[in-house]
Amino acid sequence: MNLESFLLLALILFSLGLYAVMSRRNMIAILIGIELMLNAASLNFMAFNRFLPVEDPTVGQIFVLFIIGLAAAEVAIALSIILIVYRQRKRIDVDDITELKG
């Protein structure tokens, strides 16, 4: 496989994630879409790390590790918020969160 095929796969993953975030009202589906977009970014970092000459070959891997850590923290916080909203409202639609403002 070459760089273009990895970038095409990352574009498809990112597009699917963006579609899930923009079209869904369910918070878990939105969370899955965000995870797909983060995976697409990770795939891009690893593809560029593999196919482009860089001074330090571990730069892409370090970025991917940071993305994985960020994704794990995001999932932990988002799932706890989703559980709290579900316990209070018995629904996990995004419209319910807008009512929590005031």
N, C-alpha and C positions, 0 to 999 in steps of 0.2 A: 504494500500500500504506500501511496505517496502522500505528500502534505495536503494536496487538494482534496483527496478523499476523506482525510481526517477533518478538514475544515468543513466539508459538506455535511458530514455526520454531525459535527458540532452545531452547524447552522440548523439542521433539522431538529436536533434536541432543543436548542434555544427557542426555535419557533413554536414547537409543541408546548414548551413551558410557558412562553408568553401568551399563547392562545388559552392555556388553562388558567392563567392568572386573570386575563382580561374577560373571559367569558363565563367563569364559574361564580356562583354565589356561596358555595360551600367552602368553609375555611380550610378544611383538610385538602380539598382539591387545589385550592390556591397554594397551600404549603407544598404540595407535590409539584406544582408548576414551578415554584421558586427553586426547589431542589433540582429539577431538570435544567433550569438555567444555570445554576451553579456547576452542575456536572458538565455542561457544555463549555463553560469557561475553563474548567479544569482540563478538559480534553484539548482545548486550544493551547493552554500552557504546555502540556506535555508534548503535543505535536510540534510546536515551535521549538521546544527544547531538544527534540529528537532530530529535526530536519534542518535547523539553522545553526551555523557555527557560532558558538558563544564561548566567552573566556572561561566561565565556570559552568560545567555541565549540570550542576545540581540546582541551578536557579529555578527552573521550571518545577522541579520536584518540591522545593521549599514553598513556592507559591501554592501548589496543590495541597500541601499539608496544611497551610493556613486556611485555605478554602474549606477543607474537610473539617477543621476545627470550628470555623465560623458556622458551617452548616449544622454541626452537632449542637452548638450553643443555640442557634436559631430554632432548631427543632424542639429542643427542651423548653425554651421559653414560649414558643408558639403553642405547643401542645398543652402546656399548663394554662395558658390563656383560653384555649379552646375548651378545656375541661371546666374551667370556671364559668364560662359563658353557657356551656351546656347545662351545668347544674342549676344555673339561675333561670335560664330561658327555655330549656328543653329543646332548643334548636341551635344550630351552628351556622346560621346564615350571616353574611357580612352585614346585612341591614340591621341586625340586632346590636352590633358593636357601635354603630353610629348613635344609638339611643343611650349609650353609656357615657356620652360626653358631659351631659349636664345633670 
